[in-house]
């Protein structure tokens, strides 16, 4: 099984106890991919978990098989040195607690082929692009924003980023710098369970739609939703009533959905 481990950890950085970024350097040439796509990572069952996670596995893992899960790529396609991921540790999960226990130089599996339709394909000449993210749902947007092509597809790009606690924000400094350097970029953020020290907006990303803060037009705009399935369901149901159409591979629309948890 060890010969299936075709990548190594270049860097791992914890944002909080259960949120971390992972940079993976494959032994193979990183393939071309579209910003927003994902790839499978894997480890053998004998790989250790972080100590605070549940040590047993809730699902049967076949002997000789790798544990695999897919994660959105946060790095841009132009980065051929490594693939970056933003991962939340699921305490009773089978792979994320093992990925969190990795150290620099450790080996893991990376699928050589990327996949996913949560991309900017079908977006062109938009007035505004709205990117709604909760938690680690920010990852595919980081690939899009770092790639820069998104700024050629619309007059304005809005990132609406929501987390539970203000310590959960990842890439915040990078996004604030982008806000200053890119005239088309608007960065809005909110915290649902803030501390008393938080001076920013409190609530959920969907509040930006519910209270009319954002002027959204189904005739000219594209909306992307990524993260908590409850958020995706809540916002998409509201937008469908306003005239938005779900984007599909064979039937283009202006409402792009990616729910994962």
Beta strands, then each sheet from edge to edge (+ up, - down):
strand 1: 7-16
strand 2: 19-26
strand 3: 38-44
strand 4: 66-72
strand 5: 83-88
strand 6: 107-110
strand 7: 126-134
strand 8: 154-163
strand 9: 185-191
strand 10: 201-202
strand 11: 222-227
strand 12: 255-259
sheet 1: 4+ 3- 6+ 1- 2+ 5-
sheet 2: 10+ 9+ 8+ 7+ 11+ 12+
end
